[in-house]
Amino acid sequence: MFPVIPYEKKEHYTIDDLAEIVTLLRSKDGCPWDKVQTHESIRPDLIEETYEVIEAIDQNDPEMLREELGDLLLQVVFHSRIETEQGHFTLDDVCTDICNKLIIRHPHVFSTVQADTTEEVLKNWDTIKEETKHQTTRTQTLEAVAKTLPALMRAQKVCKRALKGNNRFLCNESVLASVTECKHTLEEAMHMEDAEQITRAMGELLFCCAGMAQTLGLSAEQVLTDTTNQFIDCFRAMEENCTAEKREMETLSHGEWNALWKKTKQNLEEEATHAAG
């Protein structure tokens, strides 16, 4: 049995309290689980907590968001504590770095640079970012996009940086032409049953779609998320219709499936329009 570590009970705690609690949990007399964790072992937790914050935002749930932000903050403090123990940096260093970054990248607020529009602010931000990270070529800015991002998000971010400086090789017309070309290439590969070519063409088609989302001012990630949710809603309604008619979905012919899908989708769109009006 481990000795009890006394800690003052408070009505309100601060981030300093959180840092101290994590330190105690990882101390010799702390928690057997907490004190053996590494960056790698809790990496999945960081990803999970981030997505749960996003879910709280999407659900417009302040109470849930408050809780999930706390869980995410714990991850920041925990990873910082591991580095403190290894003598690399502290939580204060993390705070110092982000404060310096915000001050440096907001010269229109903390200095005399003029930036009256969001476009000018973002342009200054990107320029300062490249200078502070010593990125001297366009390729370096593309390579700096995190490889661990979701693939669709990373593709669009790469396209966005490639577009910088009025480089219009990804204008609406050229991207649409590229999407059409990739579609034809994929069809040919499927006809030839060439697995390697199918994989390559599929990847190029997805990348071109991400580029098109960028030129249209859309978030490819959000668009696909919304469409996936709509697909599930339509599938649910279609399955409920089949259940009401005492029929298994698997018994539908290809033509019946398409017809019912089209009808169900149209009904849902009409209901959504009516609800919005």
N, C-alpha and C positions, 0 to 999 in steps of 0.2 A: 504493500500500500504506500502510495506516494504522500509526502507531507503536504498539508494544505498551504497554498500560497495566499496570504491575505491581500485583498485588494479593496480599496474604498468603494462603497456603493454610492453612486451619484444619480441624480435625476437627469443630468445631461453630461455627456462625455464629449471630448474633442478628439481630433486626429492624433494628438500627442498621447492621449489615453490608449487609443487603438494601437499605436506603435509600441507602447509599453506593454500592453497585454500580449501582443504577438511575441515580443522579446521574452516575456515570462513563459509563454507556452513552449518556446523553443529552448528554454534554459534547462539545466541539468535536472531540476526537479519538476519540469513542466510536463507537457502532454507527450506520451510515448509516440503518438502518431505525428503531431506537429513537428517535433524536433528532428525527425528523420526525413522530412520532405525536402525535395530538391526542385530546381526550376523545371526539370523534365517531368517529375512525378506529378506536379500540380499544373502543368501546361494545359491539360484538358479542362481543368476547372476554370482557368482564365478564359478559355474560349466559350465554355458553357455559360459562365456568368455574363459575358459580353452579349451573347445572344438573348439571354433572359432580360437584360436591360432593354434591348431592342424590342422584345415582345411587349414589355410594359409600355414602351413609347407607342407602339402600334395599337395597343389596347386603350391608350389614353387613360391609364390607371395610375394616378399620382401615388396612391398608397403602395402599390406594387413597385412602382418606379423607385420610391424611397428605399424600399427594402433591397431591391436588386442593385441599386447604386452602392449601397453599403457593402454588399457581397463583392462587387467589383473593386471597391476601394480596398477591401481586405486583401485582394490579390496583389494590388500595387504595393501595399505595405509589406506583405509577406515576401514578395520577390526582393524588395529593397532590403529587408532584414537579412535574407540569405547572403546578399552581396556585402552587407555591413560585416557579417561574421567572417567573410572571406577577405575583408580588408580592401574591397574595391571602391565602394561608395556607400553613402547613407541616404536615408529618406530626405534629409535636408538638401543633399546634393541634387536629388531628383527635382525637388521643388525649386531650387536655385536655377537649374538648367531650363526648366519650362518657363520660369519667370523671365529669365534673360531672353529666351527665344521670343516670347510674346512682346517684350519691350522692343527688341531689335526689329521684329517683323511688323511692328505698328509704328513706323516713323511718322505717320500722319497724325498720331495721337501723342506720342512721347517725344517727338522732335518737330522739325519745321517743314517736313515734306508735305506737299499738297496732294490730297487724294479725296475728291469729293464724291466719287461714285464707287459702287461695289466692284465694278470692273477694274478701276484704277487700283483699288485696294488689293485685289487678287493678283493683278499684274505685278505690283510692288512685292507682294508676298513671294511669288514664284521667283522673281529676280533675286531677292535677298536670299532665298532658300538655296538657289544654285550657287550664289557667291559663298555662302557660309559652308556649304558642303563641297566646295571646290569642284563643281561640275562645269567643265569647260566645253563639252561637246553635247550634241543633242542625244547621242546614243547613251551617254552616261545618265541623262535624266530618265530615259526609258528603263535602263537597267536598275535604277534606284527604286522603281516600283516594287513593293514587297512581293516576293514570289509565293508567300504564304496566303495572300489574299484569295478569296473565292475566284475561280478562273474567269468568270464573266466580268466581275468587278475589275480584276486586274487588266483584262483585255481592253475594257473601255478606258481605264486610266492611262494605259499605254497609248491608245488612240488619241486621247485628249492632249497628251504631251507632244505627240507627233504633229498635232494640228497647230501647235504654238507658233506664233510669228506669221500668221496668215498663210501658212502652208495649206493650200486647198486641194492636196491630192486626195483628201477624203471629203470632198464636197458631196452634196446629196446625189448628184447625177452619177459621179464616178463610183460611189459606194453602192448605189442601186445596181449599176452595171456589174460591179464585182460580185454582188450577191447573186445576180442572175447567172453569171459565169460559173461561180462555185456550185450553184444548183445543177447546172448542166454537167459539170465535171463529176459531181456526185452521182447523177443519173447514169452517166457513162460507166463509172466504176462499178455501180451496182449491177448494171447490165453485164459487165465483164466478170462479175463476181470476184473482183480484185480487192481482197481484204485490206491490204496496205494502202491502196489508193483511196478506198472508201474512208478509212480513218483520217487520211490526210485531207481529203476534200471536206469531210464533216467538220474538221477543226477549222479549216479556212472559211467555211460557211458561217460557223458560229462567230469567228473573229470579225468577219465582215458585218454581221448583224450587230455586234457590239459597237463597231465603228459607225454604223448607221444611226444607232441610238444616240451616239455622241453628237453627230451632225444635226440631229433633230432636237437636241436639247433634252433628251430623255435619259433616265437612269435605267440601263439595261437590267440591272439587278432587281429594281423595284417593279419594272414592267413584267419581268418573268415571274416574280413573286405574286403579283396581282393576277396574272393569267393562270398560274398554278392554282390559286385559291378559287378562281372562277371555274376552273376545270373540276375541282372537287365538289363545288356547289352544284354544278350541272350533273355530275356523275351521281351525286346523292339523290337529286330530284328524279333522275332517270331510273335509278334503282327503286325508289319509292313508287314510281308509276308502274314498274314491272311487278312489284310486290302486290300492289292494289289489284292488278289484273291477274294475279296468281300465275305469273310467268317468270321463269328464270332468265336472267339477262344473257346467260351463256347460250340459250336456245335461239336468240335472235339471229336472223340472217344478216349478211353484210349490209344489204339494202335496208332492212328494217332498223338496224342499229343506226345507220346514218340518218334515216328519216326521223327517228325518235330523238336522236341527239340534236338535230337541227331544230326540231319543234320545241324541245325542252329548253335549249339555249335561247330561243326567241322568246319563250314565255318568261324566262328569268330576266331577260333584258327589258321586256315590257313592264314587269313588276318593279324593276329597279328604277325605270323612268317614271313610273307612276308614283313611287315612293318619294323620289327626288322632287317631283312637281307638287 
